[in-house]
């Protein structure tokens, strides 16, 4: 197991790194590794953006009962074993269809009868998930007992707990519901009780549980020595699938558990893109879900603009941690070009022509947003419009994520290097689609892409003691921000670099200030702002490393690709093959980032892509620039 240290940029936030997650989105149950859900930190049963239970402890009267984790079964099941006074106890957990099920079985293998009292303590605070994340003090909701049912309610939100067989006694002790079963187990007898936790019904806008997707798997990958990582990651991706309530056949991957178990444009797009060799169905569903929520009007508070692809959707909005976001929030500069890229890539990978044709009007709207934002001779940049939205709007969206080599924060508006690569690929791919589907504008978009590439070449490249490399961004004064960062790796897949430039980027990624031996650092350790225990200033993000691996392989730099890939696989072993959102490397040791989601969709998809590359040599077509 990994070492743990505090995050230097998230004081007070609720930690996750020691918890076990069982999930079937939008429901997830987080507990200590022994299965007990204790009223501490992030533990509890969540559905969507609400925690419906924050205590579920199983005990035996008068006994210090201890469970040993016996393992996960996929993403949605786990079991825990305990033993006391000759009685064996098994606790089997399943999360499905927005509900948590606990099957508790006691077995007396001895020759004489055993008397004992089983007890379950349950509690709820009905808190919003983002508020739990913020770490502020929370207030529990008193339970009520109606017949054999325990209920908690606050305004329109409620939760219920039932058991079969019903307990002999249900008591209310402060804010706890206490369920008791006095038992006598005869020799050889087995006795079981099923406890069910259920939330209030889903609203019309809430995303639904999704049916599994069929993955096209290569036996060489599943049967290789890294197969456990592949299977664990596929199970987690299945657990994170959600369905659009408008069309439940359209599935996408929620970003991560528990903080981001909803639609995130960038995360869902990258997840579908990395999984294209295994499924075009996920790509099709993701594209349609986002197209239905594409911006239509100009709304400064939500940063919505016509043609823009949404950043995140939460039915109740988000008000915590310094953010105040409406339900539909569009504060992202990269989701729109990435949507265009995925449509083109999925079409090339075999997405049915009819499905692509239905999305061409949305492509035209997205391309229109690109042109209005960048102009004919400019770059795609961002400045936070809403004072309550995200400060940074690329994938490195934390405050202070973009820094000069001396550690100074770069001034906005910012034009990130990778976003220009995405825009170039979106324009080129969009032109190809427009021509293929007999729509006007293909030549215009090819010319736009050529102008962008020429301007990028003249503006972004830096020569300094750190070498020759593309700047992480242009700042608000149009200056190329010095200091190597992982962003440049994303350019390798876009086609905006010529062959010589791509090789320079590969050379720069290979140096130990970025390749830490356990993946790719987000910021070189020579930067004055470097701190590996921050969100984006030197930590390692698995999806970021995976994009670099695929881009390097796509230009034939397999020695650099394999170094990063093997480092990521080695780090995954420290997390029992369930990669988190991010982690740190400190003095050669893998260190968990305490608030990181685990599992996280694009981390799991990145693991699948990296293992597939290492075991089979498969590189997605989109990662090989043309």
N, C-alpha and C positions, 0 to 999 in steps of 0.2 A: 504494500500500500504506500501511497505517496506521503511525503512530508507535508506539513501544513504550516503556513505562516500567514499573518494578517495581510490583507490587501492594503497598500499604502494610500490608495486613492478612493477607497470605499469605506471609511470609518463608520461604524454603527449599522451597516447593512446586514441583513440576515444571511447567515452562512448556510451552505449546502453540501460542502465537500465530504462530510462524514456520513451522509444520509443515503439510504437505499430507496430507489424510486421504482414503483410498479405502476404501469400506465397503459391506458387505451384511450387516447385523446377523444374528447376533451377532459377526461377524468384521469386523475393521478393521485397516488397515495405515497407519501414520503414518511419514512420511519427511520428509527435507529437500525443498525444492521441486524439486531436481534428480533426485529419485527415489531417491537413496542412503539406505539405512537405516543410520545411523551409531550406534555404541554410546554414545549421549548422551541424557540426559533421557528424554522420553516416547516416543522413536522405537521402532517395533517392530510386530510382528504380534500382535494381541490376538484372543481369542475369549472372549466373556463376561467373566469377571473374572480372566483369566490372560493374561499376556504370554508368548507362546510363542517369540518370536524377537526379539532386540534388536540384531541386526546382519545386514544383507544388502547387501553392497557388491559392485558389479560393476566390474572393472577389466581392463586389458590390461598384460601384463608390460612393465615399463620405460617406461610412458607415463603422464603425468598426464592421465587421461581426465576430461573434463568433459561433463556432460549439460545440455541446456537443456529446461525443462519445455515440453511441446507441448500440454498441456491435459487437463482432465477430460472424460470421456465419461459423463454421468450421474453417479451417486455411486460406482459400483463399478468404473470403469475409468479408467486414465490411461496416457499414453505420454510417453516422454522420448527426445530425439534427441541423439546425439553423433557426433563425427567425428574421425578420427585417421589420419595418414599415408595419406590418400586412401581410407580405409575408412569407410563410414557405419555407424553402430550405432544400432539402435532397441531400446528397452526398453518392452515393453507389459505393463501390470499389470492383473490382474483379481482381484477378491475375490468369491467366491460359495460357497454351501453350506459355510460354516465353513472355507474353504480359500483360500490365496493362490496365484495362478499368475503366473509371470513368464516372458514369451516374449522372449528376447534374440536379435536378428537382426543379422548382419553382412553387409554388401554391399560387394563390390569392383567399383566402376564403372570401374576403370582398365584399361589395356591390358596390364599385366603382373601376374604372381602376387604375392601378399602373404603373408608368413609372420608369424604373431603368436601370442601365448598369452593366451587368455581365462582370467580367474581370478575366482572368487566366494568371498568371505569371509562365513561365517555364524556366528552366536553366539546363545546363549539363556541367560536367567536364570530362566525359568519362575516369574516373580514374580507375586504377586497384584496386580491393577490398582490397588486402593486403596493398596497399599504403594508402588507406583511413583509414584503421585500425591503421596504424603507427602514424597518427596524424600530418604528415608533411603538410606544406602549399601546396595547390593545385591550379591549374590554370583552369579557366572556358574556355570552347570552344565557340567562337562566333556562334550564330545561323544564318542560312540562311533560306529564305522563298521562296518556289517554289509553286506558285499557292496557294492552301489552306493548304500546308504542311510545317511544320517547321522541319528543319534538322540540326543535329550536326555531324561533321565528323572529325576524326583525324586518319590519315593513313588508316589502313584497318577496323577501328572500327567506327560505325555510329549509330545514333539513330534518330527516327522520331516521330513527334507528329501530329496527325490529329484530326479533330473534325467534327461532324455531328449533326446539320447543321453547315456549315462553319461560322466562325465569320464574323461580318461586317467589322472588321479591324484587321490586324495583323501587329504589329509594332516591331521593334528591338530597345530595350533600353539598351545600353551597352551590357552585355552578356545575358540579358533576352529577351525572346520572350514574347510579350504581346498580348493576344487575347481578343477582346472586342465584346460583343453582346449588342447593344441598344435594349431594350425590352419595350413593353407595354402589360401588362397582363390585360385582361378583367376580370370582376367579375366571379369568379369560375374557371378561366382558369388555366390549368397546361401546363407548357412548359419544355422540357428536351433537353439537349445536351449530346452527348456521346464523350468523349475525350479518345483517344487511344495512348498509348506509346508503341513503338516497337523497339527492338534492331536490329543490323545487323544479318544476317542469321548465324545459328550455323555451325561450322566447322565439318568435319567428325569425329573428336575425342571428340567433346563435348557431354556430357551426355544429354539425352533427357527427356522431361516430361514423367511421368509414369502413367499407368492406376492404379486405386485403387486395393488394395488387399482385398480379402474376409477374415475377421477375424472370428475365432471360439470363440464366446463370451458366457460367463456364465451369465444367467439372474440374478443370485444372485449378481454378481459383478456390472453389469450395473444398477441394480435397488437398490443397497445399498446406504447408506448415503454418501459414497465416490464416487458415480457414476459420479458426475460432473467432478472430477479430472480424472477419467478413460476416459470419453468421450472427454474431452479437449485434453488429451494426445494422444488418438487414432487419433483425427483429425490432430494434429500436425505431427504425424508419417506419415499420408497420405500425408500431405503437403510437407514432406521432401523426399518422394520417388523419385528416379531417375531411368532411364532405360539405359541399355548399348546400345550405337549406333550399336554395332556389332550384338546384339540380343535383340531387345526391349522388348521381353517378360521377360527378366531377370532383375528383379528390386532389388534395395538395398536402404538403407536409407542413405542420405547425412548426414554428421556429425552434422551440425548446421548452423543457420542463424545469421548473414550474412557472417561471416568470413570463415566458413568451409563448404560451400554448395557444396560439392563435395565428392568423394570417399575417405574415411579414413579407412584403413584396420581394425585397432583395434576397432574403434567406430562402424563401420558397422557390424562387427562380433558380438560384445557384444549386439548390438541392436537386431540382428536376433536371438541371443541365448536367450535373455530374452523374446522374443516374440514367442518362439517355441510352447508353449501351445496353441497359437492362430493361428499359421501359420507355416507350413514347407516350403511353397512356397517362403517366404521371405528368409529363410535360403538357399534354393536351388539357388535362383538368386544371392545372395551375394557370395556364394561359387564359382559359375561359373564366375562372374564378376572378382573376385580376381584371380581365376585360370588362366584366359586369360592374366593377367598382372603379373603372377608369374615370379620371377627373372630367367633369362636364362644365363647371362654372369656376369663377375666380372667387376664392374664399380665403382671405388672409389668415384667419385664425387657424384653419385646418391646413393651410398652405396648399390648398387644392387649386389646380389650373386645368383648363381643357386639354385633354390628351395625356395628362400626367398619370403615372401608375402609382397606386397607393403604397404608403410605407407600412402602415399597420391598421388593423381594424379590431376594435374592442367595443362591444355593444354598449357598455356603460362609460366609455371614455377612460382616461387615466388621469388621476390627480394624486400624485405622490412624488417624493424625491425631487422636488423642484420643477416638475413637469405638470402641465395642465392641458391635456390633449382632448379634442373632441373624439367621438367614436371613430370617425374616418379621418385619419391623419396622413398627409401626403409629403411630410418633410424628408424627402430623399432625392438626391440628384442622380442616382445611378439605377434605380429600379426601372425607369422608362427605357433607357437604351438596353438594359439587360432583358427586358420583355421582348424587344425587337430581336435581339440576338437569339433568345430561346425559340421564338417562332421560326426563324430561319433554320436554326440547328435541328429542331424537331422535324421540320419539313424534309431536310436532307436525310434525317435518320429514318424516315418512313411514316411520319404522321399522315393519315389519310388526306388526300387533296381536298375533299369536301370540308373537313374540319379546318384546314388552313384557309380555305376560301372564305369561310364565315368570319375569320379574324382579320382579313385584309383591311376593312374599314377602321378597325382599332389600330392596326399598324400605321395607317395613314395619319390618324389622329396623334399617335405617339411621335411619329417623325415630325409632324407639325410642331409639337411641343419642343422637340430638339432644336428646330430651326429658330423658333421664337426666342428660345432661351440663349442659344449660342450666337445667333445671327449668321450671316453668310461668311464672315471672316473673323470669327471669335471662338472662344472656348466655352465649354459647358461648365459653369461655375455656380456656386450657391452662396447665399447669405441668409441667415435665419430671419424669416419674415415675422414670425410670431415670437413675442418675448417669452412665451411659456412653452416653446417647442424645443427641438433638439438643436444644440449649438453647432454641431458638425453633422453633415448630412451625406457623407460617404459611409462606407462600411465601418470605418474607424470613427464612430460617432460620439465618443466621449469628449468632455471638455479638455482642451489642451492636447488633443491627439496629434495635431500637425505642428511640428516643431522644426526650427532651424537647427543647424549642427551644434550651436552653442547651448541649445535647450530653450531658447526663446520661443514663445508661442507665436505662430504665424497669424498675421492679421487677415480678416475676411474683407471682401469675398474671396473664396478659395476655388481654384480650378485644379482638382486632383488629377494626377497623371493617368491613373487607371481609368478614370471616367472618360477621358479623351479617347483612350483605346476602345472602351465600350461604344462610345458614340461613333467612332470610325467603323467598327464592325457592324453596328446597327445600320449605318447608312449604306454600307456595301451590301450587307445581307438584305436590307430593305429594298435596295435597287433590284437585286436579283429576284425577289419575290414579286415586286411590282411588274417587272417584265414578264415573269412566268405567268402571272394571272391577268395579263393584258390591262394593266392599270397605268396611267400616265405618271411621269416623274422619274423614271429609272435613271436616265442620263443626268438629270439634275442632281440626284443624290450621289451618283458616282463622282461627279465634279466636286460636290460639297465635301465628300470624304477625301478626295485628293488634296483639296485646299487645306483641310484640317491636318492631314499628315505632314504637309510641307511646313505649315506654321508650327506644328509640334516639334518638328526636327530643328527648326531655327530657334526655338524658344526654350525648350525644356532641358536640353543637355547641359550638364555641369562637368567641368574639369577642375578638380581640387585635390588636396592631398589624399582624399579617400578614393580617388580614381576618376574614371569617366562613367557617368551614369545619368539616368533621367531623374529630375527633381521629383520629390513627392508631390509638389503642387506649385502653382504660381500664387503668390499672395495678393493682397488687395492693391498693391502698387505695381503688379505685373512682374514681380521679381521671382526668379526660380529659387525655391526654398532649398537650401543646401542640407546635406545629411542623408546618407543611404537609409532606405526603408523598404519594407517588403512590397509596397504598392507596385514597384517597378516589375515585379514578377508577373502581375496580371497582364502586362502589355504583351507578353510573349504569345498569348493565344489570339490576339486581336488583329494582327496583320499591319498595325501602324508602324512597326519597326521594319527596317530592311535587314538583310541577313547579317551584315556586319554589326549593326546595332543590337540585334538579338544576342549575338555572341558576347558582346560587351556586357549586356545585362546578365547573361549566364555566368560570366567570369566574376562579376560583382557579387552575385548570390552565393557563389561557392566559398567566399571568404568567411573565416570563423567569426567575424563580428556579426554576421547575419545567420549563417548555419551554425547553430549552437550544439549540434550533435543529437538533439532531440526534436528537430524540426526547424522551422524558419522563424527567427525573431521578427516581430513587427517593426522594430526600430533597432538599428545597429547599436552595439554596446559601446561604441565610441561617441555617441551623441550625448550632449550635455544634459538632456532630459531623460536619458535612459533609466528605467526602473522596471525590472522584469515582473514585479508584483503590482503592476498597474494594468488597466484594461487594455491599453493599446500602445504603451511606450516601452516595448521590449518583451512583452509576453509572447507566447506561441499560440496561434490559433490553428487548429487542425485543418479547417477548410482552406485557410490561406496557404498553408504548406502544401495541401493537395493541389491547389491551382498552380502553384509554382512547379510542383513535380510534373504535372501534365504538360505545362507549357515548355519546360525544359526537355521533356521527352519528345514533344512535338517538333522541336528544332534539332533533335539528334544529340542533345547533351545528356546522355544517359548516365554518365558518371556522377554528375551533379544531381540529377534527378534521383538516382538511387541512394545517394548519401542522405538527402532530405527524407526520402521515403522510408528508409530503414530506421532513421532517427525517430520518425513519427510512430512506426510500428513498435519500436522499443519503448517509447513513452506510453503507448496504449497498454502495454503489459503492466505498467505501474497502476493503471486504473482498471484492472481486471477486464481489459479489452472493451471497456465502455468509455470512449473518449469524451471528455467534457468540452464545453464551449471554448475554453482556453486554459492554459496552465503556464507555469514558469519553469525556466531552467536556471538554477543558481549553483555555481561551482560544480557543475557536472551532475547535479541532482535534480530530478523532476520534483517540482513543488506544486501542489494544487493551489489554484486561485479560489479562495473560499466561497465566493458568491456565484461561481460559474454554474450555469445550467448543465445537467447531466442526466439524461441524454440531450443532445442538441442535433437538430436535423442535418445541418450542413457539415458538422463534424462527422456524423455517421456516414453521410454520403461521400465525404472526402476519404474516409477510411475504406469504403467499398472501392472507390476509384483507385486508390493507391495500392491496395492489395491486388486488385485485378491487373494493374500495370506490372507489379512485381512478379506475379505468378504466371501471367499470360502474355505480357508485353502489349496489352490492349491500351491504345490511346484514343480517346474520343475524337471524332472528326473535327469538332470545334476547336480542339486544342492544337491542331496543326494548321497554322495560318497559310492562306493561299495567296 
